[in-house]
Structure formats: C-alpha cells, structure tokens
Amino acid sequence: MNLSIVDLAPIPENGSATEAFENTVERAKHAEQLGYDRFWVAEHHDFTSRLASTTPEVLISHIASKTDDIRVGSGTVLLNHYSPYKVAETFSTLDALAPGRIDCGLGRANGSPLADFALQADRSRQRRGANDHEEKIHEVAAHLHDGFPDDHQFGQLDVPRAADTTPEIWVLGSSPSSAAIAGELGLPYCFAAFIRPGPAIEAFETYRERFEPSEFDAGPENPRGMLAANVTCAPTDEEAARRRAVPEASRQRLQRGDVDAPPIRSAEEAIEELGEVPDPTPTDLEPGEWPRAVSGSPETMREILGTMTEQVGVEEVVIQNQIADPDHVLESHELLADAFELEPR
C-alpha cells in the first residue's frame, strides 16, 4: 500500500503562521525520509487562529524547494472560489519550478458566508451556473494539457510549462457526485472518508462505472483511486484511542456550531470535553459504517486500513490527522511507515 499525507498547518500554542509553516516543512521532510509518496496541504479560510493553510499554492512552492523528490500538492484547491485559468497557470508554474513533482488536487467547499463573499472574483454577478464544478475542472485540465481546439475561445491561451511534465490532476470529494465528475473526465479520484465515510463504496463504484479516459490524456487510462482518512497511530490501541480524542472532540464542536472556540491543545483537554476516553477503533469495520477518525497500533492500523481499502478497491491512502502533540504526529507517521513497510529515502 502507498501512503501519503495531507497537512493542515495547525498554529502552535502562542505561535504564529510562521511557526506553523516551519512545522509543516519539518513534517514534509520527515515524510520524504520515511518513504511517503505525496505531501499535500489543505485550503481552509477564516480559521486563522487554528490553521495557517489558506493558500496551498504558495505553501506547495516553499515545501517543494525544501524537499527533493516527494510529490507535493493541494488537498485541495477550492475551485468554487477561483478562475480555472488562473489555477492552471499557478500549478503549471509550480510544475515548472519542481518538474514532475506537483499534484493539483481540485475540490469545492463553502466556508463562512463572509469568507466566501470575500473570495468571490466577481461579487456583482455570477457568470456561471450554481453547479459548474465539472465544467471548471474540465477547464483546468484543458488548460494544463492543451486540450482546447483551435476554434475554442481559449484555444490560443497557454500556460508556463516544464519541458516534459504537467501537474497530476486529482478530483477530491466525499460523494458519488464528485466521483461521477472524476470518472466522466477520466481523472484520478480521492475520496475524503474523514468528512463523509458512509458513501465511500458507492462513490468508488460510481467512479468506475462512469470512467472514460480523458479526451486529451489528462489522466490515467484506467480508474485510479485513493482514500483519505483521519488516522491516529500510537504504540498501543489504547494510547492511540486516547490521542484520537482530539478529532472526536473537534468534530463534536463542529456539530454544535462552536467554530469560534479556541483550538484543543491536548488529548487531556479533549477527553475532559468528551467526558471519557474514546474506545479503540474496532478492526471489523462494516462497509458503509466507518467512523470519521480511526486509530490503533501499527498492527491494528494495517488491518483497519487494509479493510477500508479492500472494500473500496484502492491501494493508496492519504493520511490526515488532528493529533495535538507535534511529536506524536511525527511518531504516528513513523509507526505507519513501519507498519506498511515504506522504503525510506
């Protein structure tokens, strides 16, 4: 199994975005040494007391300059906020700076009404329909792969290019509708099980049913999928469950709408908020009944992630976590690398 990481650049206690980005670079270098395939950074807005990763396109460039060969990308660019042409220009430039190492992960999400309003390129009118996500992904791919015919209005536009490579485009989502888009456009698909685990199997079935190779070779010849999961790995199942209290408590806050609360800084704080230590994640996960966050020892995580990937038919996992202690984050990545026998660089 291939493993990758998506990072949120959490802001440390009494720290700033500067320290957050330094820690993200440290995790990227660490992941490269351990043998992870990819290191992605997220896009979140209006959470800057907790998360610094608002502009993945900037952070990708910095991480690529500090690493050697690990792929670096976005998990995800929120395409509902941006021009497809500008996204294509940006990621083609990144690929020219780090040829053959850039992933362009495309998705969509809404944030706070004020942040969404501030991000709109044209606040006076909407030039597209409300459900234009597939069209915008298609445009990004066409710009990157010279896919517009000469008589198209964009046929004469070009982007800065590396000599022999282009960014690898991934469609990211958490529903069968995003899977259908990926399949119809012939692009790789990554399902975010940490957002909505229930539809995972249906989403990948839809992806494979709808898959047609890209008309201008923007993706693979056959379906290619990856699973994104919130994972906490520790030396024992019990300790991993204790550390998993942080994403569990954070999730409860979101469900209550308590988005302005200070970040949870320790497992102890999370356990106090939950009122108990979470139970270890069972290994006999039934299809459609996965939890949003899983935890366990290295042996347990081999079984759990093996079950999840077998049920959806993929062999790649991108790891997200919300572990409070930065040292425990690195330890989790190390234990997973050992469990899945990644080849150190």
C-alpha positions as CSV (number, residue, x, y, z in Angstrom):
1,M,0.0,0.0,0.0
2,N,1.2,3.5,-0.8
3,L,0.8,6.2,1.8
4,S,0.7,10.0,1.6
5,I,-0.1,12.9,4.0
6,V,-2.3,15.9,3.9
7,D,-1.3,18.7,6.3
8,L,-3.4,21.5,7.7
9,A,-0.6,23.7,9.1
10,P,-2.0,24.0,12.6
11,I,-0.9,27.0,14.5
12,P,1.0,26.1,17.7
13,E,0.1,27.5,21.1
14,N,1.3,31.1,21.4
15,G,2.7,30.8,17.9
16,S,2.1,32.3,14.5
17,A,1.7,31.2,10.9
18,T,5.5,31.3,10.6
19,E,5.9,28.6,13.2
20,A,3.0,26.6,11.7
21,F,4.7,26.6,8.3
22,E,8.1,25.7,9.7
23,N,6.4,22.7,11.4
24,T,4.7,21.8,8.1
25,V,8.0,21.8,6.3
26,E,9.5,19.6,9.0
27,R,6.7,17.1,8.6
28,A,7.2,17.2,4.8
29,K,10.9,16.5,5.1
30,H,10.2,13.7,7.6
31,A,7.6,12.2,5.3
32,E,10.0,12.2,2.4
33,Q,12.7,10.4,4.5
34,L,10.1,7.8,5.6
35,G,9.1,7.0,2.1
36,Y,5.6,8.6,1.8
37,D,4.6,9.2,-1.8
38,R,2.9,12.6,-1.5
39,F,2.6,15.6,0.8
40,W,-0.5,17.7,0.3
41,V,-1.5,20.9,2.0
42,A,-5.1,21.9,2.6
43,E,-7.1,25.1,1.9
44,H,-9.1,26.5,4.8
45,H,-10.3,30.0,5.3
46,D,-11.3,32.1,8.3
47,F,-9.8,29.7,10.8
48,T,-6.5,31.5,11.2
49,S,-6.4,31.2,15.0
50,R,-6.1,27.5,14.4
51,L,-5.0,26.7,10.8
52,A,-2.5,28.6,8.7
53,S,-3.0,26.7,5.4
54,T,-5.1,29.1,3.4
55,T,-3.1,29.3,0.2
56,P,-1.8,25.8,-0.8
57,E,-0.3,27.2,-4.0
58,V,2.1,29.3,-2.0
59,L,3.0,26.6,0.6
60,I,3.5,24.0,-2.2
61,S,6.3,26.1,-3.7
62,H,8.0,26.5,-0.4
63,I,7.8,22.8,0.5
64,A,9.0,21.7,-2.9
65,S,12.0,23.9,-2.5
66,K,12.8,22.3,0.9
67,T,12.4,18.7,-0.3
68,D,14.0,16.6,-3.0
69,D,11.6,14.1,-4.7
70,I,8.4,13.7,-2.7
71,R,5.4,14.8,-4.7
72,V,3.8,18.0,-3.3
73,G,0.3,19.2,-3.9
74,S,-3.1,20.6,-2.9
75,G,-5.6,18.7,-0.8
76,T,-7.5,20.6,-2.1
77,V,-7.8,23.9,-4.1
78,L,-11.4,25.1,-3.5
79,L,-12.2,25.6,-7.2
80,N,-15.6,27.3,-6.5
81,H,-13.6,30.4,-5.5
82,Y,-11.3,30.7,-8.4
83,S,-10.8,31.0,-12.2
84,P,-9.8,27.7,-13.8
85,Y,-7.3,29.5,-16.0
86,K,-5.6,31.1,-13.0
87,V,-5.4,27.8,-11.2
88,A,-3.9,26.2,-14.3
89,E,-1.3,29.0,-14.6
90,T,-0.4,28.6,-11.0
91,F,0.0,24.8,-11.0
92,S,1.8,24.7,-14.3
93,T,4.2,27.3,-12.9
94,L,4.7,25.1,-9.8
95,D,5.4,22.2,-12.1
96,A,8.0,24.2,-14.0
97,L,9.7,25.0,-10.7
98,A,9.6,21.4,-9.5
99,P,9.1,19.3,-12.6
100,G,7.3,16.0,-12.2
101,R,6.5,16.5,-8.5
102,I,3.3,18.6,-8.4
103,D,-0.2,17.4,-7.7
104,C,-3.2,19.6,-8.5
105,G,-6.0,18.4,-6.2
106,L,-9.3,20.1,-7.1
107,G,-12.4,20.2,-4.9
108,R,-15.0,22.6,-3.6
109,A,-16.3,23.6,-0.2
110,N,-18.1,26.5,1.5
111,G,-16.7,28.4,4.5
112,S,-18.2,31.2,6.5
113,P,-20.5,33.5,4.4
114,L,-18.1,36.4,4.9
115,A,-15.1,34.5,3.7
116,D,-16.9,33.1,0.8
117,F,-18.1,36.6,-0.2
118,A,-14.6,38.0,0.2
119,L,-13.1,35.2,-2.1
120,Q,-15.5,35.7,-5.0
121,A,-13.8,37.0,-8.0
122,D,-16.9,38.8,-9.2
123,R,-19.3,39.7,-6.4
124,S,-21.7,41.7,-8.7
125,R,-22.9,38.7,-10.7
126,Q,-22.4,35.1,-11.3
127,R,-21.2,34.3,-14.8
128,R,-21.7,30.5,-14.4
129,G,-24.4,28.3,-13.1
130,A,-24.5,27.2,-9.5
131,N,-23.4,23.7,-10.3
132,D,-20.5,24.4,-12.6
133,H,-17.9,22.3,-10.8
134,E,-17.4,19.7,-13.5
135,E,-17.0,22.5,-16.1
136,K,-14.4,24.2,-14.1
137,I,-12.3,21.1,-13.5
138,H,-12.5,20.3,-17.2
139,E,-11.2,23.8,-18.0
140,V,-8.3,23.4,-15.6
141,A,-7.4,20.1,-17.3
142,A,-7.8,21.5,-20.8
143,H,-5.5,24.5,-20.0
144,L,-2.9,22.2,-18.5
145,H,-3.0,19.7,-21.3
146,D,-3.5,21.9,-24.3
147,G,-7.0,20.4,-24.7
148,F,-9.0,23.3,-26.2
149,P,-9.5,23.1,-30.0
150,D,-8.1,26.0,-32.0
151,D,-11.5,27.4,-32.6
152,H,-12.4,27.5,-28.9
153,Q,-12.4,30.9,-27.2
154,F,-9.5,29.7,-25.0
155,G,-7.7,27.8,-27.8
156,Q,-4.9,30.3,-28.2
157,L,-4.2,30.6,-24.4
158,D,-1.2,28.8,-22.9
159,V,0.4,28.5,-19.5
160,P,4.1,28.4,-18.4
161,R,5.3,24.8,-18.8
162,A,8.1,22.5,-17.8
163,A,9.8,20.7,-20.7
164,D,8.3,17.3,-20.3
165,T,5.9,17.2,-17.4
166,T,2.5,18.5,-16.3
167,P,0.9,18.6,-12.8
168,E,-1.0,15.4,-11.9
169,I,-4.7,16.4,-11.5
170,W,-6.8,14.7,-8.8
171,V,-10.5,15.2,-8.2
172,L,-11.2,15.3,-4.4
173,G,-14.7,14.8,-2.9
174,S,-16.9,13.0,-0.5
175,S,-19.9,12.0,-2.5
176,P,-20.9,9.9,-5.5
177,S,-21.4,13.2,-7.5
178,S,-17.8,14.1,-7.2
179,A,-16.8,10.6,-8.1
180,A,-19.0,10.8,-11.2
181,I,-17.2,14.0,-12.3
182,A,-13.8,12.3,-11.9
183,G,-15.0,9.3,-13.9
184,E,-16.5,11.3,-16.7
185,L,-13.4,13.5,-17.0
186,G,-11.0,10.5,-16.8
187,L,-9.1,11.8,-13.8
188,P,-7.8,10.2,-10.6
189,Y,-10.2,10.4,-7.7
190,C,-9.6,10.8,-3.9
191,F,-12.5,10.2,-1.5
192,A,-12.4,12.1,1.8
193,A,-13.6,9.5,4.3
194,F,-12.8,11.8,7.2
195,I,-15.7,14.1,6.0
196,R,-18.4,11.6,5.0
197,P,-17.3,8.0,5.3
198,G,-20.7,6.5,4.6
199,P,-20.8,6.9,0.8
200,A,-17.3,5.6,0.2
201,I,-18.1,2.3,-1.5
202,E,-20.9,3.9,-3.6
203,A,-18.6,6.7,-4.6
204,F,-15.9,4.4,-5.9
205,E,-18.5,2.2,-7.7
206,T,-19.8,5.3,-9.4
207,Y,-16.3,6.4,-10.3
208,R,-15.5,3.1,-12.0
209,E,-18.9,2.9,-13.8
210,R,-18.6,6.5,-15.2
211,F,-14.9,6.3,-16.0
212,E,-13.9,7.2,-19.6
213,P,-10.3,8.0,-20.4
214,S,-9.6,11.8,-20.7
215,E,-10.2,13.1,-24.2
216,F,-6.8,14.9,-24.1
217,D,-4.8,12.5,-21.9
218,A,-5.1,14.5,-18.7
219,G,-5.5,11.3,-16.6
220,P,-4.8,7.6,-16.5
221,E,-6.0,5.0,-19.0
222,N,-7.8,3.1,-16.2
223,P,-9.6,4.3,-13.0
224,R,-7.2,5.3,-10.2
225,G,-8.4,6.0,-6.7
226,M,-7.1,7.0,-3.3
227,L,-8.7,7.1,0.1
228,A,-8.2,10.0,2.5
229,A,-8.6,9.0,6.2
230,N,-8.1,10.6,9.6
231,V,-5.6,8.3,11.2
232,T,-4.0,8.3,14.7
233,C,-1.3,5.7,15.2
234,A,0.4,5.0,18.5
235,P,2.3,2.2,20.2
236,T,-0.9,0.6,21.6
237,D,-4.6,0.7,20.6
238,E,-5.5,2.3,23.9
239,E,-2.9,5.1,23.6
240,A,-4.0,5.7,20.0
241,A,-7.6,6.0,21.1
242,R,-6.6,8.5,23.8
243,R,-4.9,10.7,21.3
244,R,-7.9,10.3,18.9
245,A,-9.9,12.2,21.5
246,V,-8.8,15.4,19.8
247,P,-10.5,14.9,16.4
248,E,-13.5,13.4,18.2
249,A,-14.0,16.5,20.4
250,S,-13.3,18.8,17.4
251,R,-16.0,17.0,15.5
252,Q,-18.5,17.5,18.3
253,R,-17.7,21.2,18.3
254,L,-18.4,21.4,14.6
255,Q,-21.7,19.6,15.1
256,R,-22.7,22.1,17.8
257,G,-21.7,25.0,15.6
258,D,-19.0,26.1,18.1
259,V,-16.5,27.1,15.4
260,D,-15.0,30.1,17.3
261,A,-13.8,28.1,20.3
262,P,-10.1,28.1,21.0
263,P,-8.3,25.0,19.5
264,I,-7.9,21.9,21.6
265,R,-4.3,21.7,22.6
266,S,-4.0,18.3,24.3
267,A,-5.6,14.9,24.5
268,E,-6.4,15.5,28.1
269,E,-8.4,18.6,27.2
270,A,-10.3,16.7,24.6
271,I,-11.0,13.8,27.0
272,E,-12.4,16.3,29.5
273,E,-14.6,17.8,26.9
274,L,-15.8,14.4,25.7
275,G,-16.3,13.2,29.3
276,E,-14.5,9.9,28.6
277,V,-11.6,8.3,26.7
278,P,-12.7,7.1,23.3
279,D,-12.9,3.3,22.8
280,P,-10.3,1.8,20.4
281,T,-11.4,1.5,16.8
282,P,-12.7,-2.0,16.1
283,T,-11.0,-3.8,13.3
284,D,-14.1,-5.4,11.9
285,L,-15.4,-2.3,10.1
286,E,-18.5,-3.0,8.1
287,P,-19.0,-1.4,4.6
288,G,-20.7,2.0,5.0
289,E,-20.2,2.1,8.7
290,W,-16.7,3.5,9.0
291,P,-16.0,6.2,11.7
292,R,-14.7,9.6,10.6
293,A,-11.5,9.0,12.5
294,V,-9.7,5.7,13.1
295,S,-6.9,4.8,15.5
296,G,-4.7,1.9,16.6
297,S,-1.3,0.4,17.0
298,P,0.7,-0.3,13.8
299,E,-0.6,-3.8,13.6
300,T,-4.2,-2.6,14.1
301,M,-3.8,0.1,11.5
302,R,-2.6,-2.4,9.0
303,E,-5.8,-4.3,9.5
304,I,-8.1,-1.3,9.5
305,L,-6.7,0.5,6.5
306,G,-6.4,-2.9,4.7
307,T,-10.1,-3.5,5.3
308,M,-11.1,0.0,4.2
309,T,-9.0,0.0,1.0
310,E,-10.1,-3.5,0.1
311,Q,-13.8,-2.6,0.5
312,V,-13.4,0.3,-2.0
313,G,-10.8,-1.3,-4.2
314,V,-7.8,1.1,-3.9
315,E,-4.2,0.7,-2.8
316,E,-3.4,4.3,-1.9
317,V,-4.2,6.2,1.3
318,V,-3.6,9.8,2.2
319,I,-3.3,10.3,5.9
320,Q,-4.9,13.3,7.7
321,N,-4.7,13.7,11.5
322,Q,-5.6,16.2,14.2
323,I,-3.1,14.9,16.8
324,A,-2.4,17.7,19.4
325,D,1.2,17.0,20.2
326,P,3.6,17.7,17.3
327,D,5.9,14.9,18.4
328,H,3.0,12.5,18.4
329,V,2.2,13.5,14.8
330,L,5.7,12.6,13.7
331,E,5.6,9.3,15.8
332,S,2.3,8.4,14.1
333,H,3.8,8.9,10.7
334,E,6.8,6.8,11.6
335,L,4.7,3.9,13.0
336,L,2.6,3.9,9.9
337,A,5.6,3.9,7.6
338,D,7.0,0.9,9.6
339,A,3.6,-0.9,9.5
340,F,3.3,-0.6,5.8
341,E,7.0,-1.2,5.1
342,L,7.6,2.0,3.2
343,E,11.0,2.3,1.7
344,P,13.0,5.1,3.4
345,R,14.7,7.6,1.1
